[in-house]
Amino acid sequence: MTRTLYDLCGRDERLRFSPYCWRVRMALAHKGLDFDTVAWRFEDKQALAFADYDKVPVLCDNDQVITDSFDILRYLDNAYPNAPVLGEGMSFQRALFFKYFVERSVTPALFRLVAMDLLAAIHPDDRAYFRKTREARFGARLEEVHAPDEARRQLATLLAPVRDLLEASPFLDGDAPAGADYLLFGSLMWVHTVSLETLGEANASVEAWFQRMLTVHGGVAGQAITIRDLA
């Protein structure tokens, strides 16, 4: 069986930092599924023409082509029902809510933590595209968006419910990680791979959880190349 994940890479093909691709990588590891990766860059739209999509992740599972990270997680649960990631019914609805929380609140704050680090991490040929699209999204120059101290203050408020939950259980989904963990972990892995910035003392319990996440599934995330390895 052949599975291929098209995965965003940086200035070095080994540097894989997309929060959405990391969601999928962790879900595949959760399911115990082998896969290959294809390094993809922002400007390489033609490489994804077969999927009628212009960004990653894209998962090819034999003759199935699935786009969008959350849709891929749902597909994996349907195609490989052992060890559910998102679950069904109420479990799925809660995971969907958490997805929106991470994408609409946490990830934008994290971008302010590492905006200029991201620019330095991507391939030089992609930097003009990255700057143009992200500055249009935020309505300001990247130099103005990049505000680590402000981002930490914002994250201290946003992640308060997460901190409270992690005081009662080792993972967001209980005694072992699953969908909610992977949704948030992907965004924090984004920061981890491209920067030296941290979430700050207020989020120490989240940092401790992140360190646990680096070790699960045989340490697949903990073995990833970061910008520090390339320096």
N, C-alpha and C positions, 0 to 999 in steps of 0.2 A: 504494500500500500504506500502511495506517495502523497505526502503532505508538504506543501511549500508555503511559507509565510513571507510575503513581501514586507520588508521591515526598514524603517527610516534609518539612515546612517549619517554620520557627521563627516568631518574633514578626513577622518580615517575610517575605512569601511568597518573596522571592528567596533567603532563607537556607535552603539545603538541606544537612542535616548527617548524615543517617542513614548509618551505616557500611554497611548492607546495600544501601541504594539506590545508594551510590557504587560498590559492586561491580558492580552491573548497568549503571550509566552507563559505567563503564570497559570493560565487556565489549561493550556496544553500539558504543562508539567503536572498540574493537579490531576488530570485525566490519565497521566502516564503514557501520553501519545508522542511518538517520535515525529520530528519534522525537520526540514531543511529551511534555510532562510536565503532570501535574495536581497542584497543591499540595494536600497532605493534612495534617490535624492529628490528634493522638492521640485526641481525643474525637469525631472525625467518623466513627464506625463505620458509619453508615448509607450513607456514600458508597461503601463496599466491599461492601455486601450482595450485589451481583451476583456477586462472586467467592467468596462464602461464606467470607470471611476477615476478620480484624479488625485487620490491620496491613499495613504496606508493607515491601518493594516488591510491587506487583502490576503485571504487564506484560500489556497487551492487544495481541496481534499479529493483526490482522484479527479472526477469530472465535475465536481461541485466547486463553484467560485463564490465566496462569501465576502462581503465588504462590511465595513463599520464594526468597530470593536465589540459593541454590545450585541449586535446581531450575530457576530461570530461566537460569542459566549453562549448565546441562546442556541445556535446551531449545534455546538458541541454537546450541550445537554440533550438535545433531541437525537443526535446521531450516535452519541456514546453516553447512554443514560446512567452508567455506573459513576459513582462519586459526583453527584450534581454540583454545579458551580453556582447557578442562580436559583435553581429549584422551580417549583410551580406554584400557582395560586398566590396565597398571601406572601410567601417567601419571594416570589418573583416580583410582586408589586413593591415590596420593601426594597429590594435590590434596585429596581427602577427608580424609586424615589432617591436612593442614595447616589445613583449615577447622576441625576440632575443636580444634587447638592454638590458633588465633587466637581462636575464640569462647569457649573454656573457660579460657584462661590469660591471653592478652594483653588482650583487650577488658575483662574485669573490672578488671585493673590500670589500664588507661587510664581507666576510669570514675572511679577514685579520684583520678586526676590532674585531672579536670575536672568533677566532680559538680555543684558549685555554679555553674560557668560554664554548664553545660547547662541548669540550672534557669532562669538568667537569659536564656538564648537562646531558649527556647521561648515560644509565645504565652501571655500571662497566663491565658487561659481554660483552658489545658492544665496549668498548674503544679500544681494540687491533685492531679490524676490522676497526673502524673509523680511527685510526691513520694510519694504513697500506694503506687504500684506498685513503685517502686525501693527505698523503705525496707522494704517487705515482702520484696523479693528479697534485700537485704543484711542484714536484721535489725538495722538501726540508722538513726538520723536521717542525712539527707544531710550535715549539718554534720560528723558524725562520720566518715562514709564519705570525705569530701573530705580527702585527705591527700597532697598533691603530692610532698613529700619522700620519704615512704614508698613511694609509687607509683614514683618514679624508681629507688629502690633495687631494688624488685621487678622492674621492667622491665630493669634492667641484667643481671639473672640470666636472665630469661625470653628475652631477645632475643640472648643470646650465640651460639646456633647461626646466627641470621640474620646477625649481624655477621660471623661466620667465612665464611659463604657469600658475602657481598657483598664480601669482600676478594679473592675469586677471579673474580667476574663482576659486570657492572654491574647485573643484575637477578636476582631470585630464580629465574626460569625461564631464565636464560642471557643471551644477547646482546640479547634483546628481551623486553619484559614479556608475561606471560600470566596464567593463573589464580592461581598462588600470589601473584604481585605484587598482583593486584587484591583478593585476600582480605585481605591485610595492609594494603594501601593504604587500603581502605575505612575501616578502624578508625582509622588515623592521620589520614585526612581529616576524620573526626568531630572529633578534637581540634583540627586546624588551623582548622576553620571556626568554632569556638565559643570559642576561648581563646587567650591569649598563652603558655600553658605549653609547654615543650619536653620532649623525652625526656631531656635532660641530656647532659653531656659524654661519658659512657660509651657512649652510642649515637650518636656523631657519624657513623659510617658509615651508620647507618640513616637519620639525618636527611639525609645527602647523597643517598642512594637516593631518599628521599621527594621531594627537590627535582628529581631527574631525572624522577620520575613525574609531577610537575606539568607537565612540558613535553611528554610523549608525546601522540600523537593530536591534534596541533595545539594542545596546551596547554589541552584542555577542562577539566581540573581546575584548572589555574593561573588560569583566568579566572573561577572561581567566586567569588561574593560571600561574604565572611567577616564575622564580628562586628566586626572592625576597620573594615571599610568602612562600617558602619552607625553607628559611634560619632560 
